[in-house]
Amino acid sequence: MHTTEHHWITTPITADILRGALDLERTAHGLLPHRLPAWARAQCADGQLAMAEAQPSGVRLVFRTRATAVELDTLPTKRVYVGAPPRPDGVYDLLIDGRLTAQSTVTGGNALTIDLATGSAEHHSGPAGTLRFADLPEGVKDVEIWLPHNETTELLALRTDAPVEPVPDRGRKVWLHHGSSISHGSDAASPTAIWPALAASLGGVELINLGLGGSALLDPFTARTMRDTPADLISIKIGINLVNADLMRLRAFGPAVHGFLDTIREGHPTTPLLVVSPILCPIHENTPGPAAFDVSALGTGKLRFLATGDPAERAAGKLTLGVIRDELSRIVKQRAADDPHLHYLDGRDLYGEADAAELPLPDDIHPDAATHRRIGERFATLAFAADGPFADHRA
């Protein structure tokens, strides 16, 4: 599978050179990084969550080496949507000493064919492939290979033309973030261009990204995972999935938020904890869910979402983004009286009405690449400002 012009050294892929993953599953082919531990995955049989947490958003190989060539054998699983144009191959970002140096893809792999009209999915096996980066600069350097944020990636083998070793602790703070597909990176250009990765880079912190597409649902096992994960800074971005899944009513939402925060605080009693409400999403500002795929748009080659609820149903406790923002603000204000390290950020400060006019959401829910950059830059400015919730934690 690999080329022969270099004297290759194969290095086992272990946790000490892999960041952003909370679990490594040994498969028939290699290792599959997970962003939720096995015990948490066992508590939910939802296929959407299983797909999301196994996509390595924010997961990267990090090592120090003199190598000028690197190869990584992987087995990707790519998504194919019936009736929609083919999705591009997932992008791998190569960083040398913290700077984006090259990008590449791995062809082939498995395919997960999803029919949005019926909700069915079918898995087709395919071949592994090899990622190659050559002509790296001479001398000792820190190498990061960020895995595709939107493509399940089994890691088979790592080869270099010089030995590798773990990067020593640089004293950077660890930022643990949880959110929806927007935090996961939907429609971002590459894994280091998702907004949490951009914000982490600007803030000088190490990211653990629990952005889980379609799955920011106040699940207790996610709260316990965050409770048990070492972190110096924590944020949760809650709202859009609860509305577009039409998962709960206002009566359940408030106590669920309290319970989620209570659980995190069991393991992180004084860690800066930032609650972020939803960014602007016009279809759900005042209209409840559930959201539905606009099947008629597939014929045009576009993926779009519709809000199918009735605004009048808010009186019966149905959630909208406006309702959620009001409740989150109230809860954080109430709790902050006894928890000075708890903070609130209105998501419309990251993407609001003026932004929507300039950079509308292409599918009516998810931001595009330019908007990811704007959100990431604004979050870094607000969170890491001198008077921000993450102040004094910049490296």
C-alpha beads as a LAMMPS data file, in Angstrom:
LAMMPS data file: protein, C-alpha beads

395 atoms
394 bonds

1 atom types
1 bond types

-500.0 500.0 xlo xhi
-500.0 500.0 ylo yhi
-500.0 500.0 zlo zhi

Masses

1 110.0

Atoms # bond

1 1 1 0.000 0.000 0.000
2 1 1 2.934 2.367 0.626
3 1 1 5.643 3.731 -1.614
4 1 1 9.258 2.584 -1.463
5 1 1 11.392 5.702 -2.027
6 1 1 11.775 6.238 1.722
7 1 1 13.076 4.087 4.546
8 1 1 9.818 3.853 6.416
9 1 1 9.397 3.523 10.171
10 1 1 5.999 2.297 11.343
11 1 1 4.854 3.784 14.645
12 1 1 1.955 2.285 16.622
13 1 1 -0.955 4.695 16.920
14 1 1 -1.579 5.134 20.624
15 1 1 -3.315 7.637 22.856
16 1 1 -0.090 9.556 23.514
17 1 1 0.032 10.790 19.901
18 1 1 -3.737 11.179 19.406
19 1 1 -5.633 14.156 20.786
20 1 1 -9.320 14.983 20.878
21 1 1 -10.544 11.378 21.156
22 1 1 -11.964 9.992 24.401
23 1 1 -11.820 6.327 23.382
24 1 1 -10.052 4.089 20.866
25 1 1 -11.863 1.030 19.565
26 1 1 -9.828 -1.764 18.020
27 1 1 -11.563 -2.932 14.854
28 1 1 -10.838 -5.695 12.348
29 1 1 -8.778 -3.165 10.399
30 1 1 -7.168 -0.851 12.950
31 1 1 -8.284 1.743 15.449
32 1 1 -11.477 3.787 15.391
33 1 1 -11.351 7.032 17.407
34 1 1 -14.494 7.800 19.378
35 1 1 -15.534 11.077 20.965
36 1 1 -17.739 9.370 23.530
37 1 1 -16.533 6.532 25.770
38 1 1 -17.855 3.000 25.290
39 1 1 -20.092 3.108 28.379
40 1 1 -21.795 6.262 27.069
41 1 1 -22.286 4.800 23.592
42 1 1 -23.929 1.755 25.187
43 1 1 -26.625 3.957 26.731
44 1 1 -28.064 5.186 23.438
45 1 1 -29.080 3.166 20.385
46 1 1 -29.576 6.242 18.180
47 1 1 -27.931 5.793 14.784
48 1 1 -27.451 9.533 14.303
49 1 1 -25.469 9.814 17.539
50 1 1 -23.429 6.710 16.677
51 1 1 -22.452 8.226 13.333
52 1 1 -21.730 11.666 14.774
53 1 1 -19.525 10.666 17.688
54 1 1 -17.452 8.332 15.476
55 1 1 -16.684 11.181 13.076
56 1 1 -13.401 12.575 14.423
57 1 1 -14.178 16.283 14.614
58 1 1 -11.244 17.883 16.400
59 1 1 -9.286 14.618 16.547
60 1 1 -5.680 14.872 15.408
61 1 1 -2.414 12.964 15.416
62 1 1 0.276 15.045 17.116
63 1 1 3.949 14.122 17.227
64 1 1 7.497 15.517 17.088
65 1 1 9.838 14.293 14.379
66 1 1 12.587 15.069 11.871
67 1 1 10.639 13.227 9.167
68 1 1 10.242 14.834 5.759
69 1 1 7.596 12.342 4.602
70 1 1 4.538 10.925 6.357
71 1 1 2.048 8.271 5.311
72 1 1 -1.171 7.356 7.084
73 1 1 -3.281 4.372 6.030
74 1 1 -6.956 4.918 6.806
75 1 1 -10.312 3.348 6.075
76 1 1 -12.859 6.142 5.711
77 1 1 -16.617 5.764 5.734
78 1 1 -18.223 8.337 3.462
79 1 1 -21.870 9.386 3.369
80 1 1 -23.905 9.234 0.182
81 1 1 -27.353 10.854 0.096
82 1 1 -29.838 9.402 -2.374
83 1 1 -30.810 12.036 -4.924
84 1 1 -28.127 14.510 -3.865
85 1 1 -24.805 15.258 -5.595
86 1 1 -21.784 13.255 -4.354
87 1 1 -20.156 14.693 -1.264
88 1 1 -16.470 15.649 -1.557
89 1 1 -13.908 13.414 0.113
90 1 1 -13.059 14.380 3.676
91 1 1 -10.099 16.727 4.077
92 1 1 -7.018 16.047 6.201
93 1 1 -5.152 19.146 7.413
94 1 1 -1.384 19.043 8.001
95 1 1 0.005 21.539 10.494
96 1 1 3.744 22.072 10.989
97 1 1 4.613 23.922 14.194
98 1 1 1.023 25.126 14.395
99 1 1 0.726 26.405 10.811
100 1 1 -1.476 24.878 8.133
101 1 1 0.990 23.538 5.573
102 1 1 -0.885 21.094 3.347
103 1 1 -4.218 19.396 2.791
104 1 1 -5.139 16.092 1.195
105 1 1 -7.830 13.430 0.959
106 1 1 -8.143 9.642 0.960
107 1 1 -10.173 8.114 -1.837
108 1 1 -12.125 4.878 -1.652
109 1 1 -13.353 3.561 1.646
110 1 1 -16.756 2.412 2.827
111 1 1 -19.974 4.130 1.831
112 1 1 -23.035 4.759 3.976
113 1 1 -25.942 5.396 1.620
114 1 1 -28.730 7.381 3.303
115 1 1 -32.215 7.887 1.897
116 1 1 -33.546 11.094 3.436
117 1 1 -37.057 10.384 2.201
118 1 1 -37.348 7.099 4.093
119 1 1 -34.636 7.431 6.758
120 1 1 -33.058 4.150 5.690
121 1 1 -29.296 3.611 5.504
122 1 1 -27.217 0.948 3.803
123 1 1 -23.525 0.206 4.375
124 1 1 -21.211 -0.785 1.505
125 1 1 -17.647 -1.968 2.172
126 1 1 -14.724 -0.490 0.261
127 1 1 -10.926 -0.407 0.225
128 1 1 -8.580 1.440 2.559
129 1 1 -6.406 4.245 1.220
130 1 1 -3.191 6.077 1.996
131 1 1 -2.690 9.711 2.913
132 1 1 0.726 11.074 1.898
133 1 1 2.520 14.261 2.859
134 1 1 6.012 14.702 1.416
135 1 1 8.684 17.431 1.287
136 1 1 8.192 18.428 4.887
137 1 1 10.812 20.894 6.162
138 1 1 14.069 19.525 7.536
139 1 1 14.794 19.484 11.249
140 1 1 12.785 18.820 14.376
141 1 1 9.180 19.970 14.148
142 1 1 5.781 19.370 15.661
143 1 1 3.427 17.682 13.208
144 1 1 -0.363 17.607 13.485
145 1 1 -2.637 15.663 11.146
146 1 1 -6.248 16.701 11.716
147 1 1 -8.665 13.986 10.625
148 1 1 -11.748 14.810 8.541
149 1 1 -14.393 16.251 10.826
150 1 1 -17.262 14.753 8.805
151 1 1 -15.980 11.326 7.784
152 1 1 -15.616 8.285 10.026
153 1 1 -11.929 7.356 9.889
154 1 1 -10.336 4.106 10.995
155 1 1 -6.601 4.466 11.527
156 1 1 -4.594 1.550 10.123
157 1 1 -0.897 2.508 10.087
158 1 1 1.392 5.521 10.527
159 1 1 4.707 5.609 8.660
160 1 1 7.446 8.237 8.639
161 1 1 11.014 8.381 7.317
162 1 1 12.336 9.313 10.774
163 1 1 11.334 8.356 14.316
164 1 1 8.440 10.129 16.028
165 1 1 7.799 10.922 19.664
166 1 1 4.968 12.533 21.611
167 1 1 5.013 16.315 21.839
168 1 1 5.890 17.445 25.381
169 1 1 3.248 19.286 27.354
170 1 1 3.264 22.906 26.163
171 1 1 1.267 24.123 29.137
172 1 1 -1.791 24.968 27.074
173 1 1 -5.185 24.878 28.735
174 1 1 -7.726 22.267 27.633
175 1 1 -11.055 23.564 26.325
176 1 1 -13.908 21.047 26.368
177 1 1 -16.806 22.072 24.146
178 1 1 -20.190 20.457 23.461
179 1 1 -22.649 21.474 20.784
180 1 1 -24.650 20.489 17.717
181 1 1 -23.703 19.863 14.085
182 1 1 -22.654 23.513 13.867
183 1 1 -19.977 22.827 16.495
184 1 1 -19.306 19.466 14.838
185 1 1 -18.386 21.415 11.715
186 1 1 -21.183 20.896 9.204
187 1 1 -20.315 22.646 5.909
188 1 1 -16.918 23.865 7.132
189 1 1 -14.105 23.653 4.579
190 1 1 -11.730 21.449 6.580
191 1 1 -11.148 20.142 10.123
192 1 1 -9.103 23.138 11.307
193 1 1 -11.686 25.491 9.772
194 1 1 -14.618 24.402 11.966
195 1 1 -15.431 27.251 14.301
196 1 1 -14.329 25.561 17.567
197 1 1 -10.923 24.694 16.022
198 1 1 -10.490 28.273 14.818
199 1 1 -11.452 29.644 18.230
200 1 1 -9.098 27.228 19.987
201 1 1 -6.221 28.264 17.750
202 1 1 -6.889 31.960 18.352
203 1 1 -7.289 31.350 22.084
204 1 1 -4.117 29.275 22.371
205 1 1 -5.880 26.277 23.924
206 1 1 -6.175 22.549 23.235
207 1 1 -9.597 21.528 21.939
208 1 1 -11.699 18.524 22.852
209 1 1 -14.722 18.847 20.616
210 1 1 -17.950 17.164 21.628
211 1 1 -19.888 18.849 18.866
212 1 1 -22.219 16.012 17.907
213 1 1 -24.295 16.487 14.787
214 1 1 -27.993 16.225 15.617
215 1 1 -27.163 15.096 19.146
216 1 1 -26.795 18.086 21.482
217 1 1 -29.856 16.905 23.366
218 1 1 -28.948 17.324 27.048
219 1 1 -28.270 13.585 27.280
220 1 1 -27.168 12.579 30.798
221 1 1 -24.362 10.381 29.446
222 1 1 -22.895 13.391 27.639
223 1 1 -22.966 15.394 30.864
224 1 1 -21.254 12.544 32.722
225 1 1 -18.656 12.303 29.978
226 1 1 -17.908 15.991 30.380
227 1 1 -17.858 15.628 34.157
228 1 1 -15.205 12.931 33.906
229 1 1 -13.031 14.573 31.214
230 1 1 -10.140 16.714 32.503
231 1 1 -10.579 20.284 31.283
232 1 1 -9.603 23.835 32.200
233 1 1 -12.396 25.533 30.266
234 1 1 -15.851 24.215 29.389
235 1 1 -18.634 25.418 27.118
236 1 1 -21.972 23.987 26.050
237 1 1 -23.957 25.300 23.094
238 1 1 -27.543 24.137 23.431
239 1 1 -30.771 24.683 21.563
240 1 1 -31.015 23.994 17.858
241 1 1 -31.145 20.188 18.125
242 1 1 -33.799 20.326 20.824
243 1 1 -36.003 22.391 18.532
244 1 1 -35.426 20.576 15.256
245 1 1 -35.888 17.202 16.953
246 1 1 -38.954 18.487 18.832
247 1 1 -37.570 16.484 21.724
248 1 1 -39.076 18.110 24.807
249 1 1 -41.331 20.842 26.077
250 1 1 -40.479 23.866 28.202
251 1 1 -41.496 22.026 31.395
252 1 1 -38.795 19.402 30.784
253 1 1 -36.198 21.733 29.284
254 1 1 -35.465 23.841 32.357
255 1 1 -34.863 20.930 34.757
256 1 1 -32.846 19.122 32.065
257 1 1 -30.515 22.111 31.743
258 1 1 -30.128 22.295 35.523
259 1 1 -29.373 18.572 35.662
260 1 1 -26.814 18.832 32.860
261 1 1 -25.026 21.686 34.611
262 1 1 -25.253 19.939 37.994
263 1 1 -23.544 16.868 36.566
264 1 1 -20.727 18.858 34.965
265 1 1 -20.193 20.713 38.215
266 1 1 -19.747 17.423 40.085
267 1 1 -16.414 17.007 38.314
268 1 1 -15.575 20.650 37.621
269 1 1 -16.910 22.695 40.529
270 1 1 -15.003 25.918 39.765
271 1 1 -13.969 25.529 36.127
272 1 1 -15.072 28.430 33.888
273 1 1 -18.302 27.160 32.319
274 1 1 -19.888 29.052 29.442
275 1 1 -23.466 28.374 28.328
276 1 1 -24.012 29.480 24.723
277 1 1 -27.505 29.849 23.292
278 1 1 -28.270 29.185 19.601
279 1 1 -27.018 31.339 16.778
280 1 1 -29.719 32.941 14.670
281 1 1 -31.673 30.419 12.601
282 1 1 -34.620 32.209 10.986
283 1 1 -36.765 29.128 10.329
284 1 1 -36.798 28.206 14.030
285 1 1 -36.672 31.589 15.774
286 1 1 -40.417 31.584 16.396
287 1 1 -41.529 28.335 14.768
288 1 1 -41.168 25.050 16.671
289 1 1 -39.903 21.811 15.198
290 1 1 -39.614 19.218 14.138
291 1 1 -37.370 20.151 11.245
292 1 1 -37.688 18.127 8.078
293 1 1 -35.625 17.699 4.943
294 1 1 -37.090 19.517 1.964
295 1 1 -37.210 16.441 -0.253
296 1 1 -38.340 18.534 -3.211
297 1 1 -35.039 20.435 -3.117
298 1 1 -32.971 17.287 -3.628
299 1 1 -33.828 17.294 -7.290
300 1 1 -32.107 20.681 -7.580
301 1 1 -28.941 19.312 -6.005
302 1 1 -29.503 21.194 -2.752
303 1 1 -30.142 20.100 0.805
304 1 1 -32.556 22.314 2.692
305 1 1 -34.527 22.111 5.925
306 1 1 -38.051 23.179 6.824
307 1 1 -39.631 24.000 10.178
308 1 1 -42.854 22.029 10.362
309 1 1 -44.268 23.217 13.679
310 1 1 -46.900 25.868 14.314
311 1 1 -45.918 29.093 16.142
312 1 1 -49.190 28.889 18.063
313 1 1 -47.901 25.721 19.745
314 1 1 -45.509 27.783 21.870
315 1 1 -48.439 28.362 24.207
316 1 1 -48.504 24.635 24.910
317 1 1 -44.792 24.595 25.781
318 1 1 -43.227 23.808 22.408
319 1 1 -39.685 25.103 22.112
320 1 1 -38.381 27.689 19.689
321 1 1 -34.958 29.267 19.648
322 1 1 -36.384 32.419 21.166
323 1 1 -37.937 30.457 24.017
324 1 1 -34.688 28.581 24.618
325 1 1 -32.584 31.747 24.737
326 1 1 -34.894 33.309 27.308
327 1 1 -34.820 30.184 29.472
328 1 1 -31.048 29.680 29.238
329 1 1 -30.438 33.313 30.158
330 1 1 -32.778 32.992 33.139
331 1 1 -31.202 29.754 34.362
332 1 1 -27.630 31.034 34.117
333 1 1 -28.527 34.287 35.889
334 1 1 -30.206 32.303 38.672
335 1 1 -27.321 29.880 39.131
336 1 1 -24.563 32.467 38.741
337 1 1 -25.615 34.024 42.034
338 1 1 -23.971 31.012 43.710
339 1 1 -21.613 30.046 40.874
340 1 1 -19.389 32.986 39.857
341 1 1 -17.607 30.842 37.252
342 1 1 -20.802 30.241 35.252
343 1 1 -21.388 32.525 32.270
344 1 1 -23.870 33.059 29.429
345 1 1 -23.313 34.060 25.804
346 1 1 -26.176 34.871 23.456
347 1 1 -25.484 32.956 20.248
348 1 1 -26.736 35.902 18.201
349 1 1 -23.550 37.715 19.243
350 1 1 -21.747 35.099 17.166
351 1 1 -24.208 35.137 14.234
352 1 1 -27.166 37.469 14.232
353 1 1 -29.576 39.261 11.930
354 1 1 -26.980 41.384 10.140
355 1 1 -24.841 38.297 9.555
356 1 1 -27.814 36.364 8.192
357 1 1 -28.453 39.128 5.687
358 1 1 -24.829 39.019 4.532
359 1 1 -24.115 35.306 4.922
360 1 1 -27.411 33.391 4.901
361 1 1 -27.407 29.780 6.041
362 1 1 -27.234 27.763 2.786
363 1 1 -29.550 24.975 3.966
364 1 1 -31.409 27.185 6.467
365 1 1 -29.698 25.597 9.492
366 1 1 -25.923 25.204 8.975
367 1 1 -23.314 27.930 8.416
368 1 1 -20.969 27.838 5.431
369 1 1 -17.169 28.056 5.547
370 1 1 -17.041 31.865 5.732
371 1 1 -19.571 31.882 8.555
372 1 1 -17.615 29.257 10.519
373 1 1 -14.649 31.616 10.391
374 1 1 -16.746 34.552 11.565
375 1 1 -18.243 32.558 14.443
376 1 1 -14.835 31.215 15.494
377 1 1 -13.220 34.646 15.462
378 1 1 -16.068 36.223 17.386
379 1 1 -16.132 33.451 19.977
380 1 1 -12.391 33.820 20.541
381 1 1 -12.742 37.585 20.907
382 1 1 -15.645 37.340 23.340
383 1 1 -14.544 34.313 25.366
384 1 1 -10.843 35.125 25.688
385 1 1 -11.211 38.893 26.104
386 1 1 -9.726 40.494 29.194
387 1 1 -13.189 40.582 30.749
388 1 1 -14.425 37.383 29.057
389 1 1 -15.378 34.091 30.720
390 1 1 -12.125 32.430 29.627
391 1 1 -9.887 35.385 30.555
392 1 1 -6.486 34.576 32.067
393 1 1 -6.484 31.191 30.341
394 1 1 -4.892 32.249 27.066
395 1 1 -1.506 30.553 26.564

Bonds

1 1 1 2
2 1 2 3
3 1 3 4
4 1 4 5
5 1 5 6
6 1 6 7
7 1 7 8
8 1 8 9
9 1 9 10
10 1 10 11
11 1 11 12
12 1 12 13
13 1 13 14
14 1 14 15
15 1 15 16
16 1 16 17
17 1 17 18
18 1 18 19
19 1 19 20
20 1 20 21
21 1 21 22
22 1 22 23
23 1 23 24
24 1 24 25
25 1 25 26
26 1 26 27
27 1 27 28
28 1 28 29
29 1 29 30
30 1 30 31
31 1 31 32
32 1 32 33
33 1 33 34
34 1 34 35
35 1 35 36
36 1 36 37
37 1 37 38
38 1 38 39
39 1 39 40
40 1 40 41
41 1 41 42
42 1 42 43
43 1 43 44
44 1 44 45
45 1 45 46
46 1 46 47
47 1 47 48
48 1 48 49
49 1 49 50
50 1 50 51
51 1 51 52
52 1 52 53
53 1 53 54
54 1 54 55
55 1 55 56
56 1 56 57
57 1 57 58
58 1 58 59
59 1 59 60
60 1 60 61
61 1 61 62
62 1 62 63
63 1 63 64
64 1 64 65
65 1 65 66
66 1 66 67
67 1 67 68
68 1 68 69
69 1 69 70
70 1 70 71
71 1 71 72
72 1 72 73
73 1 73 74
74 1 74 75
75 1 75 76
76 1 76 77
77 1 77 78
78 1 78 79
79 1 79 80
80 1 80 81
81 1 81 82
82 1 82 83
83 1 83 84
84 1 84 85
85 1 85 86
86 1 86 87
87 1 87 88
88 1 88 89
89 1 89 90
90 1 90 91
91 1 91 92
92 1 92 93
93 1 93 94
94 1 94 95
95 1 95 96
96 1 96 97
97 1 97 98
98 1 98 99
99 1 99 100
100 1 100 101
101 1 101 102
102 1 102 103
103 1 103 104
104 1 104 105
105 1 105 106
106 1 106 107
107 1 107 108
108 1 108 109
109 1 109 110
110 1 110 111
111 1 111 112
112 1 112 113
113 1 113 114
114 1 114 115
115 1 115 116
116 1 116 117
117 1 117 118
118 1 118 119
119 1 119 120
120 1 120 121
121 1 121 122
122 1 122 123
123 1 123 124
124 1 124 125
125 1 125 126
126 1 126 127
127 1 127 128
128 1 128 129
129 1 129 130
130 1 130 131
131 1 131 132
132 1 132 133
133 1 133 134
134 1 134 135
135 1 135 136
136 1 136 137
137 1 137 138
138 1 138 139
139 1 139 140
140 1 140 141
141 1 141 142
142 1 142 143
143 1 143 144
144 1 144 145
145 1 145 146
146 1 146 147
147 1 147 148
148 1 148 149
149 1 149 150
150 1 150 151
151 1 151 152
152 1 152 153
153 1 153 154
154 1 154 155
155 1 155 156
156 1 156 157
157 1 157 158
158 1 158 159
159 1 159 160
160 1 160 161
161 1 161 162
162 1 162 163
163 1 163 164
164 1 164 165
165 1 165 166
166 1 166 167
167 1 167 168
168 1 168 169
169 1 169 170
170 1 170 171
171 1 171 172
172 1 172 173
173 1 173 174
174 1 174 175
175 1 175 176
176 1 176 177
177 1 177 178
178 1 178 179
179 1 179 180
180 1 180 181
181 1 181 182
182 1 182 183
183 1 183 184
184 1 184 185
185 1 185 186
186 1 186 187
187 1 187 188
188 1 188 189
189 1 189 190
190 1 190 191
191 1 191 192
192 1 192 193
193 1 193 194
194 1 194 195
195 1 195 196
196 1 196 197
197 1 197 198
198 1 198 199
199 1 199 200
200 1 200 201
201 1 201 202
202 1 202 203
203 1 203 204
204 1 204 205
205 1 205 206
206 1 206 207
207 1 207 208
208 1 208 209
209 1 209 210
210 1 210 211
211 1 211 212
212 1 212 213
213 1 213 214
214 1 214 215
215 1 215 216
216 1 216 217
217 1 217 218
218 1 218 219
219 1 219 220
220 1 220 221
221 1 221 222
222 1 222 223
223 1 223 224
224 1 224 225
225 1 225 226
226 1 226 227
227 1 227 228
228 1 228 229
229 1 229 230
230 1 230 231
231 1 231 232
232 1 232 233
233 1 233 234
234 1 234 235
235 1 235 236
236 1 236 237
237 1 237 238
238 1 238 239
239 1 239 240
240 1 240 241
241 1 241 242
242 1 242 243
243 1 243 244
244 1 244 245
245 1 245 246
246 1 246 247
247 1 247 248
248 1 248 249
249 1 249 250
250 1 250 251
251 1 251 252
252 1 252 253
253 1 253 254
254 1 254 255
255 1 255 256
256 1 256 257
257 1 257 258
258 1 258 259
259 1 259 260
260 1 260 261
261 1 261 262
262 1 262 263
263 1 263 264
264 1 264 265
265 1 265 266
266 1 266 267
267 1 267 268
268 1 268 269
269 1 269 270
270 1 270 271
271 1 271 272
272 1 272 273
273 1 273 274
274 1 274 275
275 1 275 276
276 1 276 277
277 1 277 278
278 1 278 279
279 1 279 280
280 1 280 281
281 1 281 282
282 1 282 283
283 1 283 284
284 1 284 285
285 1 285 286
286 1 286 287
287 1 287 288
288 1 288 289
289 1 289 290
290 1 290 291
291 1 291 292
292 1 292 293
293 1 293 294
294 1 294 295
295 1 295 296
296 1 296 297
297 1 297 298
298 1 298 299
299 1 299 300
300 1 300 301
301 1 301 302
302 1 302 303
303 1 303 304
304 1 304 305
305 1 305 306
306 1 306 307
307 1 307 308
308 1 308 309
309 1 309 310
310 1 310 311
311 1 311 312
312 1 312 313
313 1 313 314
314 1 314 315
315 1 315 316
316 1 316 317
317 1 317 318
318 1 318 319
319 1 319 320
320 1 320 321
321 1 321 322
322 1 322 323
323 1 323 324
324 1 324 325
325 1 325 326
326 1 326 327
327 1 327 328
328 1 328 329
329 1 329 330
330 1 330 331
331 1 331 332
332 1 332 333
333 1 333 334
334 1 334 335
335 1 335 336
336 1 336 337
337 1 337 338
338 1 338 339
339 1 339 340
340 1 340 341
341 1 341 342
342 1 342 343
343 1 343 344
344 1 344 345
345 1 345 346
346 1 346 347
347 1 347 348
348 1 348 349
349 1 349 350
350 1 350 351
351 1 351 352
352 1 352 353
353 1 353 354
354 1 354 355
355 1 355 356
356 1 356 357
357 1 357 358
358 1 358 359
359 1 359 360
360 1 360 361
361 1 361 362
362 1 362 363
363 1 363 364
364 1 364 365
365 1 365 366
366 1 366 367
367 1 367 368
368 1 368 369
369 1 369 370
370 1 370 371
371 1 371 372
372 1 372 373
373 1 373 374
374 1 374 375
375 1 375 376
376 1 376 377
377 1 377 378
378 1 378 379
379 1 379 380
380 1 380 381
381 1 381 382
382 1 382 383
383 1 383 384
384 1 384 385
385 1 385 386
386 1 386 387
387 1 387 388
388 1 388 389
389 1 389 390
390 1 390 391
391 1 391 392
392 1 392 393
393 1 393 394
394 1 394 395
